[in-house]
């Protein structure tokens, strides 16, 4: 079968290519650029714990060296600062002149124990959050590019800009212009080519939304600030030129990224004006302007857009080609990486088993809905946080404070930042009497507990994800003291082994000592991307089979790779294919 063509070698395209290769799918990665990364310290990204772990699994080495995990998050108002106030999500903020809130200093980011048991919670019972990783985007892209260059199933092709895209029932044909002008043949194609996506334009997909939702002046500098290792958000700073909001996020070696919120359509920021902002801000925080080294500057304009469709027959969109977001701390690249993780296992299953329209359609259903929810939350919050209006309830039954809302997108919680749940996915199995309730709702990401494989290997659950097959997990207290030579024949294990072997797709069987909210002998079915399909009270072979079949989009081989809603007569379908003899057969052969 032909390789998958990935267009765009930014972090999202690189992530998708590596994720497909890890599941045995060859890729051609068409890169419009020269194959190197421009060093820009003012252009950084924030990775949540799960997406940072995905980067590590895919072979992106050295990220902790290039980035920094925040030791805390601090929210300030005017000049006052209250220390050691626990993170709260249900309190109403005081008036505009009220004291600031300190969101937990280093307390907010304690990870849960390896067993996943409860224990690390704030004063209202919400779990404390692991620290996000703040890293320059060029460092992330360089690490991913090095991993792709070492992957036998990934072919990187620089200086290759596509100008033609043609589809038929069996695959996709594209033409690239540049020094190596050529035709390429692929089984599927994914456009990860950014906000001005050529793939999206060739597919004639609309990209509606809002322009210039927020503008930020940005500076990367080396200086000593009073909060080493902590991220800072200062609202309504009292000094002249501070604007409505200024933030600082730490990087290694004493480097900080500073962001100033600008009027959406204000004047251009001149170099002199930016230097004045830097000096006034540092003086406001430190009492006087400390010595600093200015490393990089920029102005970022944030747009909110959402592509109408993310799939047309065998072509898909991901990352900035499919959505733009970023206001109020929402992380566009983090969402793009989630796109890649979601699509990779579905494409891999379809590639190996020839088909699966329901499975492939579920990519748009799940990811577009998740990003749309982010955009709706930001649109609801912006008038409150930027317009000076009163608070209103965004989450039923909870009144959210200004500081809490602002922190959500940065910290990865709430509607603006929490990992997505696919509870209404077309892959969700119908509820059955055998299903039971655990601490993770169906469709949500599973807890990263420690698990043991039948060969005795003990690892974190997240390390077993992304291999293209579902996971079946038995909750069995006392696993740590079992004699592993006999554990497959003990208790209910023989029945469970037999049930797993009968599933419609190969699955990996794991055992854990405990899982949040689960009793002994609970069986969890987990998708390849780590989202819970269902939990069962004991071994229920028929119900386990039905749930696995639903989660894989039905029987393997069902469908022909063309969405039922993407017929040739529908607006947005690709042009008719050209002659197969135009394809560069020797290039394709190298991949196969």
VEXDREN-2710 file (C-alpha; in Angstrom, 1 decimal):
% VEXDREN-2710
k/r/px/py/pz
1/UNK/0.0/0.0/0.0
2/UNK/1.2/3.5/-0.8
3/UNK/2.7/5.6/2.0
4/UNK/0.8/8.4/3.8
5/UNK/1.7/11.9/2.5
6/UNK/2.1/14.5/5.2
7/UNK/2.4/18.1/3.9
8/UNK/4.2/20.5/6.3
9/UNK/7.2/19.7/8.5
10/UNK/6.3/21.9/11.5
11/UNK/5.9/20.2/14.9
12/UNK/2.4/18.9/14.0
13/UNK/3.5/17.3/10.7
14/UNK/6.6/15.9/12.3
15/UNK/4.6/14.5/15.2
16/UNK/2.1/12.8/12.9
17/UNK/4.8/11.3/10.7
18/UNK/6.6/9.9/13.7
19/UNK/3.4/8.6/15.3
20/UNK/2.5/6.8/12.0
21/UNK/6.0/5.3/11.7
22/UNK/5.7/4.0/15.2
23/UNK/2.7/2.1/14.1
24/UNK/4.3/0.6/11.0
25/UNK/3.0/3.1/8.4
26/UNK/5.5/4.7/6.0
27/UNK/5.3/8.4/5.4
28/UNK/6.5/11.0/2.9
29/UNK/6.9/14.3/4.7
30/UNK/6.9/17.2/2.2
31/UNK/8.6/20.3/3.6
32/UNK/8.2/23.6/1.9
33/UNK/11.3/24.9/3.8
34/UNK/15.0/24.0/3.6
35/UNK/14.8/21.5/6.4
36/UNK/16.2/23.7/9.2
37/UNK/14.7/25.7/12.0
38/UNK/15.0/29.4/12.6
39/UNK/16.1/30.2/16.1
40/UNK/13.5/32.4/17.8
41/UNK/13.4/32.5/21.6
42/UNK/10.4/34.8/21.5
43/UNK/8.4/32.1/19.8
44/UNK/7.7/29.5/22.4
45/UNK/5.1/26.8/23.1
46/UNK/3.6/25.3/26.2
47/UNK/3.1/21.5/26.3
48/UNK/0.8/19.8/28.8
49/UNK/2.1/16.8/30.6
50/UNK/0.5/14.3/28.3
51/UNK/1.7/16.0/25.1
52/UNK/5.2/16.4/26.5
53/UNK/5.2/12.7/27.2
54/UNK/4.1/12.0/23.7
55/UNK/7.1/14.0/22.4
56/UNK/9.4/11.8/24.5
57/UNK/7.8/8.6/23.3
58/UNK/8.3/9.7/19.7
59/UNK/12.0/10.2/20.2
60/UNK/12.2/14.0/20.7
61/UNK/15.2/13.9/23.0
62/UNK/16.5/16.7/25.2
63/UNK/13.3/18.7/25.7
64/UNK/13.8/19.1/29.4
65/UNK/17.2/20.6/28.6
66/UNK/15.8/23.2/26.2
67/UNK/12.6/23.9/28.2
68/UNK/11.5/24.5/31.7
69/UNK/8.6/23.1/33.8
70/UNK/7.1/25.8/35.8
71/UNK/7.5/25.4/39.6
72/UNK/4.4/27.5/40.1
73/UNK/1.9/30.0/38.7
74/UNK/1.4/33.5/40.1
75/UNK/-1.4/35.8/39.4
76/UNK/-1.0/39.4/40.5
77/UNK/-3.3/42.5/40.5
78/UNK/-1.8/46.0/40.7
79/UNK/1.1/45.9/43.3
80/UNK/-0.3/43.6/46.0
81/UNK/0.6/39.9/46.3
82/UNK/-0.8/37.4/48.7
83/UNK/1.4/34.4/49.3
84/UNK/0.3/30.8/49.8
85/UNK/-3.4/31.2/48.8
86/UNK/-4.5/27.8/47.6
87/UNK/-5.9/27.3/44.1
88/UNK/-9.6/27.7/44.1
89/UNK/-12.1/27.4/41.3
90/UNK/-15.4/28.3/42.8
91/UNK/-14.9/31.7/44.6
92/UNK/-16.0/35.1/43.4
93/UNK/-13.4/37.7/42.9
94/UNK/-13.3/40.9/44.9
95/UNK/-13.5/44.4/43.4
96/UNK/-11.0/45.9/41.0
97/UNK/-8.8/47.1/43.8
98/UNK/-8.9/43.8/45.7
99/UNK/-5.8/41.8/46.7
100/UNK/-4.2/39.5/44.2
101/UNK/-4.3/35.8/44.3
102/UNK/-1.3/33.5/44.3
103/UNK/-2.2/30.3/42.6
104/UNK/-0.5/27.9/44.8
105/UNK/3.2/28.7/44.2
106/UNK/4.8/25.3/43.8
107/UNK/1.9/23.4/45.3
108/UNK/-0.2/23.5/42.1
109/UNK/2.0/21.2/40.2
110/UNK/2.5/18.1/42.3
111/UNK/1.9/15.1/40.3
112/UNK/-0.3/12.2/41.6
113/UNK/1.4/9.1/42.9
114/UNK/2.6/6.4/40.6
115/UNK/-0.3/4.2/41.6
116/UNK/-2.8/6.9/40.5
117/UNK/-4.4/6.9/44.0
118/UNK/-5.9/10.0/45.4
119/UNK/-4.0/12.2/47.7
120/UNK/-2.8/15.4/46.0
121/UNK/-5.8/17.8/45.9
122/UNK/-6.4/21.4/46.6
123/UNK/-8.7/22.7/49.3
124/UNK/-11.8/22.1/47.2
125/UNK/-11.0/18.5/46.2
126/UNK/-9.7/19.2/42.7
127/UNK/-6.5/17.3/41.7
128/UNK/-3.4/19.4/41.6
129/UNK/-1.9/19.8/38.2
130/UNK/1.4/18.7/36.8
131/UNK/3.7/21.4/35.6
132/UNK/3.5/22.3/31.9
133/UNK/6.7/22.4/29.8
134/UNK/7.6/25.8/28.3
135/UNK/10.0/25.4/25.4
136/UNK/11.1/27.4/22.3
137/UNK/9.3/26.2/19.3
138/UNK/12.5/25.8/17.3
139/UNK/13.9/23.5/19.9
140/UNK/10.8/21.3/19.8
141/UNK/10.8/21.2/16.0
142/UNK/14.6/20.4/15.9
143/UNK/14.2/17.5/18.3
144/UNK/11.3/16.1/16.3
145/UNK/13.1/16.6/13.0
146/UNK/16.1/14.7/14.3
147/UNK/13.9/11.8/15.4
148/UNK/12.2/11.8/11.9
149/UNK/15.6/11.8/10.2
150/UNK/16.5/8.6/12.1
151/UNK/13.1/6.9/11.5
152/UNK/13.4/4.4/8.6
153/UNK/9.7/4.8/7.6
154/UNK/9.8/8.6/7.3
155/UNK/11.2/10.3/4.2
156/UNK/11.8/14.0/4.7
157/UNK/11.7/15.9/1.4
158/UNK/12.7/19.6/1.7
159/UNK/12.0/22.5/-0.7
160/UNK/8.8/20.8/-1.9
161/UNK/5.7/22.9/-2.2
162/UNK/2.6/21.2/-3.5
163/UNK/0.6/22.9/-6.2
164/UNK/-1.7/20.0/-7.3
165/UNK/-3.8/17.6/-5.3
166/UNK/-5.9/14.8/-7.0
167/UNK/-7.9/12.0/-5.4
168/UNK/-9.4/8.7/-6.5
169/UNK/-10.9/5.8/-4.6
170/UNK/-7.5/4.2/-4.1
171/UNK/-5.3/7.1/-3.1
172/UNK/-4.0/10.6/-3.5
173/UNK/-1.7/12.1/-6.1
174/UNK/0.1/15.4/-5.5
175/UNK/2.6/17.4/-7.5
176/UNK/5.4/19.4/-5.8
177/UNK/7.3/22.3/-7.4
178/UNK/10.8/23.3/-6.5
179/UNK/14.3/21.9/-7.2
180/UNK/13.0/18.4/-7.0
181/UNK/9.7/18.9/-8.9
182/UNK/7.9/15.5/-8.8
183/UNK/4.6/13.7/-8.6
184/UNK/3.9/11.7/-5.4
185/UNK/1.4/8.9/-4.8
186/UNK/0.0/8.2/-1.3
187/UNK/-2.8/6.2/0.3
188/UNK/-3.9/9.2/2.4
189/UNK/-2.8/12.8/2.7
190/UNK/-2.7/15.1/5.7
191/UNK/-2.3/18.9/5.4
192/UNK/-0.3/20.1/8.4
193/UNK/0.9/23.2/6.4
194/UNK/-0.2/26.0/8.7
195/UNK/-2.7/28.9/8.7
196/UNK/-2.2/29.6/5.0
197/UNK/-2.6/25.9/4.2
198/UNK/-2.2/25.1/0.5
199/UNK/-3.9/21.7/1.1
200/UNK/-7.0/23.4/2.6
201/UNK/-7.2/25.8/-0.4
202/UNK/-6.8/22.9/-2.9
203/UNK/-9.6/21.1/-1.1
204/UNK/-11.8/24.3/-1.3
205/UNK/-12.5/24.2/2.5
206/UNK/-13.8/27.3/4.1
207/UNK/-11.9/28.7/7.1
208/UNK/-14.3/31.1/8.9
209/UNK/-13.6/32.9/12.2
210/UNK/-12.4/36.0/13.9
211/UNK/-9.4/38.1/13.0
212/UNK/-7.0/39.8/15.5
213/UNK/-8.8/38.5/18.6
214/UNK/-5.7/39.4/20.6
215/UNK/-2.4/41.1/20.0
216/UNK/0.7/40.6/22.1
217/UNK/4.1/42.3/22.1
218/UNK/6.7/39.7/23.0
219/UNK/10.3/39.9/24.2
220/UNK/12.8/37.1/25.2
221/UNK/15.4/38.4/27.6
222/UNK/17.9/37.2/30.1
223/UNK/17.4/38.8/33.5
224/UNK/17.0/38.0/37.2
225/UNK/13.3/38.2/38.2
226/UNK/11.9/37.8/41.8
227/UNK/10.1/34.5/40.9
228/UNK/12.7/32.0/39.6
229/UNK/11.0/29.1/37.9
230/UNK/7.5/30.5/38.3
231/UNK/5.2/31.9/35.6
232/UNK/3.6/35.3/36.3
233/UNK/0.4/37.0/35.1
234/UNK/0.1/40.6/36.2
235/UNK/-3.3/42.3/35.6
236/UNK/-3.7/46.0/35.4
237/UNK/0.0/46.8/36.3
238/UNK/0.2/50.3/37.9
239/UNK/3.2/51.6/35.9
240/UNK/2.9/53.7/32.8
241/UNK/2.6/51.8/29.6
242/UNK/2.0/48.5/31.4
243/UNK/-1.3/48.0/29.5
244/UNK/-4.1/45.7/30.7
245/UNK/-2.0/42.6/31.3
246/UNK/1.7/41.5/31.2
247/UNK/2.9/37.9/31.7
248/UNK/6.3/36.3/32.1
249/UNK/7.2/32.6/31.6
250/UNK/10.6/31.1/32.5
251/UNK/13.0/29.3/30.2
252/UNK/16.4/27.7/31.1
253/UNK/19.5/29.8/31.8
254/UNK/17.7/32.8/33.3
255/UNK/15.8/33.5/30.1
256/UNK/12.2/34.8/30.3
257/UNK/9.5/35.4/27.7
258/UNK/7.5/38.5/28.5
259/UNK/4.1/39.2/26.9
260/UNK/2.2/42.5/26.9
261/UNK/-1.5/42.4/25.9
262/UNK/-2.1/45.1/23.2
263/UNK/-5.3/46.7/21.9
264/UNK/-6.6/44.3/19.1
265/UNK/-6.1/46.9/16.4
266/UNK/-3.8/49.4/18.0
267/UNK/-0.7/51.2/16.6
268/UNK/2.4/49.4/15.6
269/UNK/4.9/48.7/18.3
270/UNK/8.1/50.5/17.6
271/UNK/11.5/49.2/18.9
272/UNK/11.7/52.3/21.2
273/UNK/8.2/51.6/22.6
274/UNK/9.0/48.0/23.3
275/UNK/12.3/48.9/25.1
276/UNK/10.3/51.3/27.2
277/UNK/7.8/48.5/28.1
278/UNK/10.6/46.2/29.1
279/UNK/12.3/48.8/31.3
280/UNK/9.1/49.9/33.0
281/UNK/7.9/46.3/33.6
282/UNK/11.2/45.2/35.0
283/UNK/11.3/48.2/37.2
284/UNK/7.8/47.6/38.4
285/UNK/8.6/44.1/39.4
286/UNK/12.0/44.6/40.8
287/UNK/11.9/48.1/42.2
288/UNK/14.4/49.3/39.6
289/UNK/15.4/48.1/36.2
290/UNK/17.9/45.3/36.6
291/UNK/20.6/44.4/34.1
292/UNK/19.1/42.4/31.2
293/UNK/20.1/41.1/27.8
294/UNK/17.5/41.4/25.1
295/UNK/17.5/38.2/22.9
296/UNK/14.5/38.4/20.6
297/UNK/11.3/40.4/20.1
298/UNK/8.1/40.1/18.1
299/UNK/4.4/41.0/17.9
300/UNK/1.9/38.1/17.8
301/UNK/-1.6/38.6/16.4
302/UNK/-3.9/35.8/17.4
303/UNK/-6.9/34.7/15.3
304/UNK/-9.7/32.3/16.0
305/UNK/-10.7/30.2/13.0
306/UNK/-12.1/26.7/12.5
307/UNK/-12.2/24.9/9.2
308/UNK/-15.6/23.7/8.1
309/UNK/-14.4/20.2/7.3
310/UNK/-11.3/18.3/8.4
311/UNK/-11.7/15.4/5.9
312/UNK/-12.4/15.2/2.2
313/UNK/-12.3/11.6/1.0
314/UNK/-8.6/10.6/1.6
315/UNK/-7.3/14.0/2.6
316/UNK/-7.3/15.5/6.1
317/UNK/-6.4/18.7/7.9
318/UNK/-4.5/19.0/11.2
319/UNK/-3.0/21.8/13.3
320/UNK/-3.1/25.4/12.2
321/UNK/-4.4/24.2/8.8
322/UNK/-7.6/23.2/10.6
323/UNK/-7.9/25.7/13.5
324/UNK/-6.4/28.8/14.9
325/UNK/-6.7/29.7/18.6
326/UNK/-4.5/31.2/21.3
327/UNK/-6.4/33.9/23.2
328/UNK/-6.5/33.7/27.0
329/UNK/-3.7/31.2/27.1
330/UNK/-5.2/28.5/25.0
331/UNK/-2.4/26.6/23.2
332/UNK/-2.8/26.1/19.5
333/UNK/0.2/23.9/19.0
334/UNK/-0.8/21.7/21.9
335/UNK/-4.1/21.2/20.2
336/UNK/-2.4/20.4/16.9
337/UNK/-0.3/17.7/18.6
338/UNK/-3.6/16.2/19.9
339/UNK/-4.9/16.3/16.3
340/UNK/-1.9/14.3/15.2
341/UNK/-2.2/11.7/18.0
342/UNK/-5.9/11.3/17.4
343/UNK/-5.5/10.9/13.6
344/UNK/-2.4/8.7/13.7
345/UNK/-3.9/5.5/15.2
346/UNK/-7.0/5.8/13.0
347/UNK/-5.0/6.2/9.8
348/UNK/-2.7/3.3/10.9
349/UNK/-5.7/1.0/11.5
350/UNK/-7.2/2.0/8.1
351/UNK/-3.9/1.6/6.4
352/UNK/-3.2/-1.9/7.8
353/UNK/-6.8/-3.1/7.5
354/UNK/-7.9/-1.4/4.2
355/UNK/-10.7/0.9/5.0
356/UNK/-12.8/2.1/8.0
357/UNK/-14.9/5.2/7.0
358/UNK/-16.6/5.5/10.4
359/UNK/-13.2/5.4/12.2
360/UNK/-11.7/8.0/9.8
361/UNK/-14.8/10.2/10.1
362/UNK/-14.5/10.2/13.9
363/UNK/-11.3/12.2/13.6
364/UNK/-13.3/15.3/12.5
365/UNK/-16.2/14.5/14.9
366/UNK/-13.9/14.3/17.9
367/UNK/-11.2/16.9/17.3
368/UNK/-13.3/19.5/15.6
369/UNK/-15.8/19.4/18.5
370/UNK/-13.0/19.6/21.0
371/UNK/-11.4/22.7/19.4
372/UNK/-14.8/24.3/18.8
373/UNK/-15.5/23.9/22.6
374/UNK/-12.2/25.7/23.3
375/UNK/-13.1/28.6/20.9
376/UNK/-16.6/28.9/22.4
377/UNK/-15.1/29.1/25.9
378/UNK/-12.7/31.8/24.8
379/UNK/-15.4/33.7/23.1
380/UNK/-17.6/33.6/26.2
381/UNK/-14.7/34.6/28.5
382/UNK/-13.2/37.4/26.4
383/UNK/-16.0/40.0/27.0
384/UNK/-15.8/39.3/30.7
385/UNK/-12.0/39.5/31.0
386/UNK/-11.3/42.1/28.4
387/UNK/-14.4/44.2/28.4
388/UNK/-14.7/45.1/32.0
389/UNK/-18.1/43.6/32.4
390/UNK/-19.4/41.7/35.4
391/UNK/-18.9/38.0/36.0
392/UNK/-21.4/35.4/34.7
393/UNK/-21.5/31.7/35.1
394/UNK/-19.6/29.8/32.4
395/UNK/-19.8/26.4/34.0
396/UNK/-23.2/25.4/35.4
397/UNK/-23.3/25.7/39.2
398/UNK/-19.9/27.5/39.5
399/UNK/-19.0/31.2/39.6
400/UNK/-15.6/31.7/38.1
401/UNK/-13.3/34.5/39.1
402/UNK/-11.3/36.6/36.6
403/UNK/-8.0/35.2/37.8
404/UNK/-9.2/31.6/37.7
405/UNK/-10.5/32.0/34.1
406/UNK/-7.2/33.6/33.0
407/UNK/-5.2/30.8/34.6
408/UNK/-7.3/28.0/33.0
409/UNK/-5.8/28.2/29.5
410/UNK/-2.3/28.5/30.8
411/UNK/-2.5/25.7/33.3
412/UNK/-4.5/23.2/31.3
413/UNK/-7.8/23.0/33.1
414/UNK/-11.4/23.9/32.6
415/UNK/-13.0/24.6/29.3
416/UNK/-10.0/26.6/28.1
417/UNK/-7.3/24.1/28.8
418/UNK/-8.3/20.7/30.1
419/UNK/-7.5/17.6/28.0
420/UNK/-10.4/16.8/25.7
421/UNK/-13.0/14.1/26.4
422/UNK/-14.7/12.3/23.5
423/UNK/-17.8/11.2/25.4
424/UNK/-20.1/11.9/22.4
425/UNK/-17.8/10.2/19.8
426/UNK/-19.3/8.1/17.1
427/UNK/-16.9/5.4/18.3
428/UNK/-18.4/5.3/21.8
429/UNK/-20.1/1.9/22.4
430/UNK/-23.8/1.9/23.5
431/UNK/-24.2/1.6/27.3
432/UNK/-24.4/-1.9/28.5
433/UNK/-25.4/-3.4/31.9
434/UNK/-21.9/-4.8/32.3
435/UNK/-20.4/-1.3/32.2
436/UNK/-19.2/0.1/35.5
437/UNK/-18.2/3.5/36.7
438/UNK/-14.6/4.4/37.5
439/UNK/-12.8/7.7/38.3
440/UNK/-12.4/8.4/34.5
441/UNK/-15.6/9.0/32.5
442/UNK/-15.8/7.1/29.2
443/UNK/-14.1/9.2/26.4
444/UNK/-11.7/10.9/28.8
445/UNK/-8.0/10.3/29.0
446/UNK/-7.1/7.5/31.4
447/UNK/-5.0/8.1/34.6
448/UNK/-1.3/7.4/34.1
449/UNK/-1.1/4.5/36.6
450/UNK/1.7/2.0/36.8
451/UNK/1.0/-1.2/34.9
452/UNK/2.6/-4.6/34.5
453/UNK/2.7/-6.5/31.3
454/UNK/2.6/-10.3/31.1
455/UNK/6.4/-10.4/30.6
456/UNK/6.8/-8.8/34.0
457/UNK/7.7/-5.3/32.6
458/UNK/6.4/-2.6/35.0
459/UNK/6.0/0.9/33.3
460/UNK/3.7/3.9/33.3
461/UNK/0.5/3.3/31.4
462/UNK/1.2/6.2/29.1
463/UNK/4.4/4.5/27.9
464/UNK/2.2/1.7/26.3
465/UNK/0.2/4.1/24.2
466/UNK/0.6/5.0/20.5
467/UNK/1.4/1.5/19.3
468/UNK/-1.7/1.1/17.2
469/UNK/-3.6/-1.3/19.3
470/UNK/-6.1/-1.0/22.2
471/UNK/-5.1/-1.8/25.8
472/UNK/-7.1/-4.0/28.2
473/UNK/-6.2/-3.4/31.9
474/UNK/-7.2/-5.5/34.8
475/UNK/-7.3/-3.9/38.2
476/UNK/-5.8/-6.6/40.5
477/UNK/-4.5/-5.6/44.0
478/UNK/-1.4/-7.5/45.0
479/UNK/0.0/-7.7/41.5
480/UNK/3.3/-6.5/42.8
481/UNK/3.8/-9.6/44.9
482/UNK/2.5/-12.1/42.4
483/UNK/4.8/-14.8/41.1
484/UNK/5.0/-13.7/37.5
485/UNK/5.8/-17.2/36.3
486/UNK/2.2/-18.2/37.2
487/UNK/0.1/-15.1/37.0
488/UNK/-1.4/-15.8/33.6
489/UNK/-3.0/-18.9/35.1
490/UNK/-4.2/-17.3/38.3
491/UNK/-7.7/-16.3/39.2
492/UNK/-9.7/-14.7/36.4
493/UNK/-6.7/-14.2/34.2
494/UNK/-7.2/-17.3/31.9
495/UNK/-10.7/-16.1/31.0
496/UNK/-9.5/-12.5/30.4
497/UNK/-6.6/-13.7/28.2
498/UNK/-9.1/-15.8/26.2
499/UNK/-11.4/-12.7/25.9
500/UNK/-8.6/-10.5/24.8
501/UNK/-7.4/-12.9/22.2
502/UNK/-10.9/-13.0/20.7
503/UNK/-11.1/-9.3/20.2
504/UNK/-11.6/-7.9/16.6
505/UNK/-8.1/-6.4/16.7
506/UNK/-4.9/-7.3/18.5
507/UNK/-4.8/-5.8/22.0
508/UNK/-2.3/-5.6/24.8
509/UNK/-3.2/-7.0/28.2
510/UNK/-1.9/-5.2/31.3
511/UNK/-2.5/-5.4/35.0
512/UNK/-2.4/-2.6/37.6
513/UNK/-2.5/-2.6/41.4
514/UNK/-5.2/0.1/41.5
515/UNK/-7.0/2.6/39.4
516/UNK/-8.9/5.7/40.7
517/UNK/-12.5/4.8/41.5
518/UNK/-12.1/1.2/40.4
519/UNK/-12.7/-1.9/42.5
520/UNK/-10.8/-5.2/42.3
521/UNK/-11.3/-7.2/39.1
522/UNK/-12.5/-4.1/37.1
523/UNK/-11.5/-4.4/33.4
524/UNK/-10.7/-1.2/31.4
525/UNK/-10.7/-1.0/27.6
526/UNK/-8.5/1.9/26.4
527/UNK/-8.0/3.3/22.9
528/UNK/-4.5/3.5/21.4
529/UNK/-4.5/7.2/22.2
530/UNK/-5.2/6.7/25.9
531/UNK/-8.9/7.6/26.0
532/UNK/-11.2/5.2/28.0
533/UNK/-13.7/3.2/25.9
534/UNK/-15.5/1.5/28.8
535/UNK/-15.0/-0.2/32.2
536/UNK/-16.5/-3.5/33.1
537/UNK/-17.2/-5.2/36.4
538/UNK/-15.2/-8.4/35.9
539/UNK/-14.5/-10.3/32.7
540/UNK/-17.4/-9.9/30.2
541/UNK/-16.2/-11.3/26.9
542/UNK/-19.2/-10.5/24.8
543/UNK/-19.5/-6.9/26.1
544/UNK/-15.7/-6.4/25.8
545/UNK/-15.8/-7.5/22.2
546/UNK/-18.7/-5.2/21.4
547/UNK/-17.0/-2.2/22.9
548/UNK/-13.7/-2.9/21.1
549/UNK/-15.6/-3.3/17.8
550/UNK/-17.3/0.0/18.3
551/UNK/-14.1/1.8/19.3
552/UNK/-12.5/0.6/16.1
553/UNK/-15.3/1.8/13.9
554/UNK/-16.8/-1.6/13.2
555/UNK/-15.3/-4.6/11.5
556/UNK/-11.8/-4.2/10.0
557/UNK/-11.9/-3.6/6.3
558/UNK/-15.3/-2.0/6.3
559/UNK/-15.6/1.0/4.0
560/UNK/-13.4/2.0/1.1
561/UNK/-11.6/5.0/2.4
562/UNK/-14.1/7.6/1.1
563/UNK/-16.3/9.4/3.5
564/UNK/-20.0/8.9/2.9
565/UNK/-20.5/12.7/3.0
566/UNK/-17.6/13.4/0.7
567/UNK/-18.9/12.3/-2.7
568/UNK/-17.5/13.7/-6.0
569/UNK/-20.6/15.9/-6.5
570/UNK/-20.3/17.7/-3.1
571/UNK/-18.7/21.1/-2.8
572/UNK/-15.1/20.7/-1.5
573/UNK/-14.4/17.4/-3.3
574/UNK/-11.0/17.1/-4.9
575/UNK/-10.4/17.3/-8.7
576/UNK/-10.4/14.2/-10.9
577/UNK/-7.2/12.3/-10.8
578/UNK/-4.4/12.5/-13.4
579/UNK/-2.7/9.6/-15.1
580/UNK/-1.0/7.2/-12.7
581/UNK/2.1/7.1/-15.1
582/UNK/3.0/10.6/-14.0
583/UNK/3.7/9.4/-10.5
584/UNK/7.4/9.2/-9.6
585/UNK/7.5/5.4/-9.1
586/UNK/11.1/5.3/-8.0
587/UNK/10.4/7.7/-5.1
588/UNK/7.4/5.7/-4.0
589/UNK/9.3/2.5/-4.2
590/UNK/11.9/3.8/-1.8
591/UNK/9.2/4.1/0.8
592/UNK/7.6/0.7/0.2
END
